[in-house]
Amino acid sequence: MDLAVLLDNLPYLLWGAYPEGPLGGAALTLLLSIGSAVLSAALGVCLGVALAMSRGVKRHLLTLFLGFFRAIPVLMLIFWTYFLLPIAFGIDVPGLVSVMLALSLVSAAYLAHSVAAGIAGIRSGQWDAGLSLGLPRLKVLRYIILPQALQVMLPSFINQWVTLIKDSSLAYIVGVNELTLVASQVNGRLVVYPAEIFLFVGVIYFILCSALAQFAAWVGRHADPVAIAARRSRRSAKDQLPAGAAGHPRPTDPRHCRATTLTGASPACAEPEDAFGLPQLPGWVHSPSSTRPSAAIHSPAARNAATEAGTPA
Amino acid sequence: MLSPFETDQLLAPKYLLWMWRGFETTLQLTAIAVVLSTLLGLFLAAARSSGHAGLRMAASSYTALFRNTPLLVQLLFWYFGVPALFPDGWMEWFTAVHRIDLAGALTLRWPSLEFLAGMFGVVLYSTAYVSEEIRSGIRGVSPAQWMTAAAMGFTRGQVLRHIVFPQAIRMALPSLLGQYMNILKNTSLTMAIGLAELSYTSRQVEAESFRTFQAFGVATLFYIAAIAIIESIGHWRQQTRLARDAAGRS
């Protein structure tokens, strides 16, 4: 294999004619996949929420709509967006945009189902707790259900991005000069090294995709609810040890406090509410306000007061 | 009757025939890829659960390699790359027409290089995915089955062949059907190497008739119909299984 030939063309394969000409090659592949990843994540969450929250006929229609995008090849959808959008709207849609649109629609259709499954997987007690606090359904969804569901679904989101990187190669068909098209240009110029060139391009894709897949596996291990709970209990055990050793009364675990507050049994533990009228949620649940006025409960005086008030005299 | 304007909007029969031919090629390629990738997938899944560490590693690197590169690049490699590595003379043989006339009407024709390369690419790519589904099916078979069979004197291969695989495939069938749908959709990529399948012919019809909407509409309908058929097979299997289970209980 002639490595020198590949090395000569390496910059062109990686970023096209960039400083002088338009961006291309692997850089454009990345740009295309990141763009569609962001768009499909946003669209997928919206569609997934709609799927999880709708019932009856509406749900059937939505499933059918999503089924359409899952049933046709991505290539066919690229044709629809590339050839028909200009005709339908009378505007010139660049290949890059049409491919990005097609990829995000397909991938959003897949993500929507996993988002809906993730929402369905949250225990109904979480809904009941939120609703009994008087929150409207949408706020329960936004502040209680979705943060938990999305955390569980993160690996499947990242795996979808691996698919997106691979599918971005389809932009080749409509002439977007991403990695695959650039490779076939190089191949056309050199003629005699097709095996080497496509192997090398395969290696570039392999590095991109397997790095992302490894990351997904790592996130999967770390975002696992059981693992998170274990880490958190380890951490809180470490925090409590010095206080106990110094002879202070054992501080009330804020989480026990919260549990009793939710049932309304322990008014002394009542947590400060934030600007949205929401109780303080655990740190891993995204809190709507950036400042969390929870310092009071962590000060020794307040802690003692809370302990005294919490124990029946 | 349709007005002249309306008939003008439809695709001419000639074009529909082209697309039907394309659809036939798509179905042929899909059928071959489904059969071959399932067979190879069984071997790959067996290799991944074998006692030989080297074999296990080879199988898992195959899966990683083929899953983490785009099918399109793989197809371009099989179509442009591999023939360049052939010794001289092979290419002439491949591009020439070979046919065998079998007693009268039936003719066997050696497939074109496009079809062969497309088949190679799609089969090898799908094998990686199919074997993963079979493997998760194997994991669903209870270990007691292995031990019982081993106690009865079955070898490892026999246990897989006669006891584990039949159950694993039945268990993995819904997700296997999903992979078969993916195979059908993935055959559309072979248009990049010039195989005249459904997507290729729809593009051709579009370029020649200027009926963009109709050409892609017909192709889309063909694809949806084929996918719906695979899906209904899954539903039908599920129904008969439920019925059998109910009959078994009563």
Interface residues (C-beta under 8 A of the other chain):
Chain A: F68 A71 I72 P73 V74 L75 M76 F79 W80 F83 L84 I87 V162 I165 K166 D167 S169 L170 Y172 I173 T180 A183 S184 N187 V192 Y193 P194 A195 E196 I197 F198 L199 V201 G202 Y205 F206 C209 S210 A213
Chain B: A64 L65 R67 N68 T69 P70 L71 L72 V73 Q74 L76 F77 F80 G81 V82 A84 L85 M181 K185 N186 S188 L189 M191 A192 S199 S202 R203 E206 T212 F213 F216 A219 T220 Y223 I224 I227 A228
